[in-house]
């Protein structure tokens, strides 16, 4: 940690009143861990399982909660492992990050990633064998991305696959048919692919191609949310009358509005600050997208419950960066 020992010649009053900016090595730096784990992004996770259950035409139950808990653990495992794997690069490009700044030890970050992965798999197992069958490849994808694939052309696709699998985890755990959730998983994965592609140039001056592509992807997803692709049909047990349709329209508009302007600004000026702002908007837009997916499946209550997470995520994002 960055604690500084006081000068022996200091006065008694100075020794009794330590600099509040100096971290105490005897206590964990909670803010550093919040930065390491990207705390605001955590609120984008529950909607995956809830949207998966809705798409599979299953009502959320205890197993859905277990799937959400499993997703949260695996997501945070990925965050800790990401910074552990990037510690040398961050030392040059982002020295303020928790590991290069010394506020979190690399061994502690790696240990947290291992413990959270084990907890995520254990929780999935409690939800049933179908959930564990999805959680295992999800965990493998997270570790493969952070340790091997991140810097390769396959990196964004691995991240997209992880989000899609997370949605399917909710469908599998709740006992619904996973096949029904595949179209929703594909839409969520496509959004994640676009955001991840933009994020690859957030520490350097890039090109307009990635944010322009993400903007076009947002337009395509907005259209698809209202026009179901072949094979994506609502369950006969769930109708899509006026309330569900109106909710879907409102949430889809919220999704598009969240990312349209930041993507456009990053395309006009692909500098690190504007690109990072676009990535942050893309992460936050995951919530209204999940809500729209749930609403178009007829689960209006689930959609509104998930939407309540958005202002909480935005509030935390003002204190801790999501990138």
C-alpha positions as semicolon CSV with decimal commas, in nm:
position;residue;x (nm);y (nm);z (nm)
1;X;0,000;0,000;0,000
2;X;0,110;0,361;-0,034
3;X;0,129;0,440;0,342
4;X;0,400;0,684;0,442
5;X;0,570;0,664;0,780
6;X;0,574;0,996;0,965
7;X;0,890;1,196;1,029
8;X;1,030;1,119;1,378
9;X;1,060;1,492;1,430
10;X;0,691;1,548;1,366
11;X;0,482;1,702;1,641
12;X;0,246;1,500;1,856
13;X;-0,050;1,669;1,690
14;X;0,074;1,571;1,344
15;X;0,116;1,210;1,456
16;X;-0,236;1,204;1,596
17;X;-0,387;1,349;1,279
18;X;-0,269;1,141;0,981
19;X;-0,324;1,261;0,629
20;X;-0,676;1,136;0,534
21;X;-0,553;1,078;0,179
22;X;-0,298;0,823;0,300
23;X;-0,439;0,467;0,298
24;X;-0,403;0,268;0,618
25;X;-0,217;-0,059;0,548
26;X;-0,410;-0,230;0,828
27;X;-0,743;-0,197;0,648
28;X;-0,846;-0,292;0,294
29;X;-0,879;-0,009;0,046
30;X;-1,249;-0,047;-0,029
31;X;-1,248;0,216;-0,301
32;X;-0,961;0,039;-0,476
33;X;-1,157;-0,287;-0,473
34;X;-1,465;-0,105;-0,603
35;X;-1,252;0,023;-0,892
36;X;-1,097;-0,318;-0,951
37;X;-1,435;-0,490;-0,965
38;X;-1,601;-0,208;-1,167
39;X;-1,881;-0,183;-0,912
40;X;-2,125;0,020;-1,129
41;X;-2,107;-0,243;-1,404
42;X;-2,223;-0,503;-1,154
43;X;-2,578;-0,370;-1,186
44;X;-2,584;-0,475;-1,552
45;X;-2,560;-0,843;-1,456
46;X;-2,895;-0,944;-1,294
47;X;-3,087;-0,848;-1,606
48;X;-2,912;-1,122;-1,804
49;X;-3,068;-1,405;-1,602
50;X;-3,403;-1,227;-1,577
51;X;-3,418;-1,168;-1,952
52;X;-3,320;-1,531;-2,007
53;X;-3,600;-1,658;-1,785
54;X;-3,848;-1,429;-1,961
55;X;-3,736;-1,539;-2,306
56;X;-3,771;-1,902;-2,202
57;X;-4,126;-1,829;-2,082
58;X;-4,042;-1,925;-1,724
59;X;-4,134;-1,730;-1,413
60;X;-3,838;-1,621;-1,197
61;X;-3,799;-1,835;-0,886
62;X;-3,536;-1,939;-0,631
63;X;-3,322;-2,097;-0,901
64;X;-3,326;-1,772;-1,096
65;X;-3,186;-1,595;-0,790
66;X;-2,912;-1,858;-0,770
67;X;-2,835;-1,797;-1,137
68;X;-2,810;-1,423;-1,071
69;X;-2,574;-1,484;-0,780
70;X;-2,365;-1,715;-0,994
71;X;-2,351;-1,454;-1,271
72;X;-2,243;-1,184;-1,029
73;X;-1,958;-1,399;-0,900
74;X;-1,836;-1,498;-1,246
75;X;-1,861;-1,140;-1,372
76;X;-1,657;-1,005;-1,083
77;X;-1,408;-1,289;-1,124
78;X;-1,356;-1,165;-1,477
79;X;-1,303;-0,808;-1,358
80;X;-1,037;-0,908;-1,103
81;X;-0,866;-1,143;-1,346
82;X;-0,870;-0,876;-1,617
83;X;-0,668;-0,632;-1,407
84;X;-0,432;-0,906;-1,290
85;X;-0,360;-1,004;-1,651
86;X;-0,323;-0,638;-1,759
87;X;-0,113;-0,519;-1,465
88;X;0,201;-0,459;-1,675
89;X;0,012;-0,277;-1,949
90;X;-0,182;-0,071;-1,695
91;X;0,143;0,031;-1,526
92;X;0,231;0,216;-1,848
93;X;-0,111;0,333;-1,966
94;X;-0,321;0,351;-1,648
95;X;-0,089;0,383;-1,347
96;X;-0,383;0,501;-1,135
97;X;-0,553;0,159;-1,154
98;X;-0,561;-0,039;-0,826
99;X;-0,285;-0,289;-0,909
100;X;-0,015;-0,064;-1,063
101;X;-0,081;0,201;-0,797
102;X;-0,017;-0,057;-0,526
103;X;-0,358;-0,021;-0,361
104;X;-0,441;-0,387;-0,434
105;X;-0,180;-0,661;-0,444
106;X;-0,170;-0,876;-0,763
107;X;-0,188;-1,193;-0,554
108;X;-0,504;-1,066;-0,386
109;X;-0,666;-0,992;-0,723
110;X;-0,580;-1,336;-0,858
111;X;-0,701;-1,501;-0,540
112;X;-1,029;-1,312;-0,562
113;X;-1,074;-1,425;-0,923
114;X;-1,024;-1,789;-0,825
115;X;-1,253;-1,769;-0,523
116;X;-1,529;-1,590;-0,714
117;X;-1,512;-1,842;-0,998
118;X;-1,546;-2,132;-0,755
119;X;-1,838;-1,960;-0,582
120;X;-2,009;-1,892;-0,915
121;X;-1,986;-2,255;-1,021
122;X;-2,106;-2,376;-0,680
123;X;-2,409;-2,149;-0,695
124;X;-2,490;-2,267;-1,047
125;X;-2,469;-2,627;-0,925
126;X;-2,722;-2,544;-0,654
127;X;-2,955;-2,419;-0,926
128;X;-2,942;-2,756;-1,102
129;X;-2,743;-2,950;-1,358
130;X;-2,875;-2,751;-1,659
131;X;-2,749;-2,429;-1,499
132;X;-2,407;-2,578;-1,424
133;X;-2,389;-2,703;-1,784
134;X;-2,409;-2,340;-1,897
135;X;-2,204;-2,187;-1,614
136;X;-1,900;-2,408;-1,677
137;X;-1,840;-2,288;-2,035
138;X;-1,924;-1,935;-1,921
139;X;-1,644;-1,950;-1,663
140;X;-1,408;-2,103;-1,919
141;X;-1,491;-1,822;-2,163
142;X;-1,422;-1,556;-1,899
143;X;-1,079;-1,700;-1,814
144;X;-0,991;-1,761;-2,179
145;X;-1,076;-1,403;-2,267
146;X;-0,871;-1,247;-1,988
147;X;-0,567;-1,471;-2,020
148;X;-0,547;-1,555;-2,390
149;X;-0,801;-1,400;-2,625
150;X;-0,828;-1,038;-2,515
151;X;-0,558;-0,902;-2,743
152;X;-0,655;-1,116;-3,041
153;X;-0,925;-1,065;-3,306
154;X;-1,129;-1,330;-3,123
155;X;-1,140;-1,119;-2,806
156;X;-1,461;-0,924;-2,871
157;X;-1,637;-1,242;-2,985
158;X;-1,538;-1,418;-2,663
159;X;-1,678;-1,132;-2,456
160;X;-1,997;-1,139;-2,661
161;X;-2,027;-1,514;-2,610
162;X;-1,991;-1,466;-2,233
163;X;-2,287;-1,226;-2,224
164;X;-2,499;-1,458;-2,432
165;X;-2,415;-1,753;-2,210
166;X;-2,503;-1,544;-1,905
167;X;-2,852;-1,489;-2,042
168;X;-2,886;-1,859;-2,121
169;X;-2,779;-1,936;-1,763
170;X;-3,096;-1,768;-1,641
171;X;-3,308;-1,967;-1,884
172;X;-3,143;-2,297;-1,790
173;X;-3,162;-2,237;-1,415
174;X;-3,528;-2,139;-1,422
175;X;-3,621;-2,456;-1,604
176;X;-3,730;-2,299;-1,928
177;X;-3,637;-2,416;-2,274
178;X;-3,299;-2,271;-2,368
179;X;-3,388;-2,278;-2,736
180;X;-3,647;-2,006;-2,681
181;X;-3,383;-1,782;-2,526
182;X;-3,130;-1,813;-2,810
183;X;-3,263;-1,513;-3,013
184;X;-3,248;-1,286;-2,707
185;X;-2,899;-1,414;-2,628
186;X;-2,793;-1,334;-2,985
187;X;-2,918;-0,975;-2,959
188;X;-2,745;-0,919;-2,625
189;X;-2,424;-1,074;-2,758
190;X;-2,430;-0,847;-3,062
191;X;-2,455;-0,538;-2,843
192;X;-2,166;-0,663;-2,628
193;X;-1,957;-0,731;-2,938
194;X;-2,003;-0,370;-3,052
195;X;-1,915;-0,222;-2,711
196;X;-1,609;-0,445;-2,671
197;X;-1,482;-0,352;-3,017
198;X;-1,504;0,017;-2,928
199;X;-1,328;-0,044;-2,595
200;X;-1,015;-0,176;-2,769
201;X;-0,914;0,181;-2,855
202;X;-1,014;0,358;-2,532
203;X;-0,651;0,420;-2,423
204;X;-0,525;0,562;-2,752
205;X;-0,639;0,770;-3,047
206;X;-0,839;0,539;-3,269
207;X;-1,043;0,551;-3,586
208;X;-1,411;0,634;-3,641
209;X;-1,477;0,283;-3,775
210;X;-1,549;0,112;-3,440
211;X;-1,793;0,371;-3,296
212;X;-1,964;0,407;-3,634
213;X;-2,006;0,031;-3,650
214;X;-2,143;0,032;-3,294
215;X;-2,388;0,307;-3,389
216;X;-2,508;0,104;-3,687
217;X;-2,538;-0,204;-3,467
218;X;-2,753;-0,010;-3,223
219;X;-2,985;0,089;-3,507
220;X;-3,011;-0,272;-3,623
221;X;-3,083;-0,400;-3,273
222;X;-3,346;-0,130;-3,223
223;X;-3,521;-0,249;-3,537
224;X;-3,494;-0,618;-3,444
225;X;-3,646;-0,559;-3,102
226;X;-3,968;-0,467;-3,283
227;X;-3,938;-0,719;-3,567
228;X;-3,878;-1,072;-3,446
229;X;-3,645;-1,281;-3,663
230;X;-3,768;-1,615;-3,800
231;X;-3,805;-1,876;-3,529
232;X;-3,831;-1,620;-3,248
233;X;-4,196;-1,643;-3,151
234;X;-4,354;-1,559;-2,816
235;X;-4,473;-1,845;-2,600
236;X;-4,842;-1,924;-2,632
237;X;-4,859;-1,875;-2,255
238;X;-4,744;-1,516;-2,292
239;X;-4,922;-1,262;-2,505
240;X;-4,792;-0,929;-2,627
241;X;-5,088;-0,697;-2,591
242;X;-5,079;-0,320;-2,570
243;X;-4,900;-0,287;-2,235
244;X;-4,613;-0,517;-2,330
245;X;-4,578;-0,356;-2,673
246;X;-4,576;-0,004;-2,529
247;X;-4,323;-0,104;-2,263
248;X;-4,100;-0,263;-2,525
249;X;-4,113;0,053;-2,738
250;X;-4,026;0,280;-2,445
251;X;-3,739;0,063;-2,326
252;X;-3,602;0,020;-2,678
253;X;-3,602;0,398;-2,718
254;X;-3,418;0,431;-2,386
255;X;-3,159;0,180;-2,507
256;X;-3,095;0,367;-2,830
257;X;-3,089;0,708;-2,658
258;X;-2,829;0,590;-2,406
259;X;-2,564;0,511;-2,666
260;X;-2,647;0,708;-2,982
261;X;-2,489;1,041;-2,888
262;X;-2,174;0,900;-2,717
263;X;-2,109;0,671;-3,014
264;X;-2,153;0,963;-3,254
265;X;-1,919;1,186;-3,055
266;X;-1,656;0,911;-3,043
267;X;-1,688;0,866;-3,420
268;X;-1,639;1,239;-3,482
269;X;-1,344;1,255;-3,241
270;X;-1,207;0,908;-3,153
271;X;-0,993;1,033;-2,866
272;X;-0,948;0,832;-2,543
273;X;-1,181;1,051;-2,329
274;X;-1,470;1,037;-2,576
275;X;-1,411;0,670;-2,650
276;X;-1,415;0,586;-2,280
277;X;-1,738;0,782;-2,245
278;X;-1,887;0,581;-2,532
279;X;-1,779;0,253;-2,371
280;X;-1,934;0,358;-2,041
281;X;-2,259;0,443;-2,218
282;X;-2,251;0,107;-2,395
283;X;-2,214;-0,074;-2,064
284;X;-2,502;0,121;-1,908
285;X;-2,719;0,059;-2,215
286;X;-2,707;-0,311;-2,137
287;X;-2,979;-0,259;-1,875
288;X;-3,247;-0,102;-2,099
289;X;-3,162;-0,363;-2,362
290;X;-3,223;-0,643;-2,111
291;X;-3,548;-0,473;-2,011
292;X;-3,664;-0,448;-2,370
293;X;-3,585;-0,816;-2,427
294;X;-3,789;-0,913;-2,121
295;X;-4,080;-0,686;-2,216
296;X;-4,106;-0,819;-2,570
297;X;-4,132;-1,168;-2,419
298;X;-4,436;-1,045;-2,225
299;X;-4,262;-1,018;-1,885
300;X;-4,348;-0,653;-1,817
301;X;-4,301;-0,680;-1,441
302;X;-3,957;-0,834;-1,487
303;X;-3,865;-0,558;-1,733
304;X;-3,967;-0,282;-1,493
305;X;-3,786;-0,449;-1,204
306;X;-3,468;-0,465;-1,410
307;X;-3,511;-0,103;-1,520
308;X;-3,494;0,004;-1,155
309;X;-3,126;-0,096;-1,158
310;X;-3,037;0,170;-1,416
311;X;-3,046;0,479;-1,190
312;X;-2,851;0,291;-0,923
313;X;-2,583;0,202;-1,176
314;X;-2,568;0,560;-1,299
315;X;-2,531;0,692;-0,945
316;X;-2,238;0,460;-0,872
317;X;-2,081;0,540;-1,211
318;X;-2,035;0,899;-1,096
319;X;-1,802;0,772;-0,824
320;X;-1,634;0,471;-0,981
321;X;-1,545;0,429;-1,350
322;X;-1,698;0,136;-1,536
323;X;-1,400;0,115;-1,777
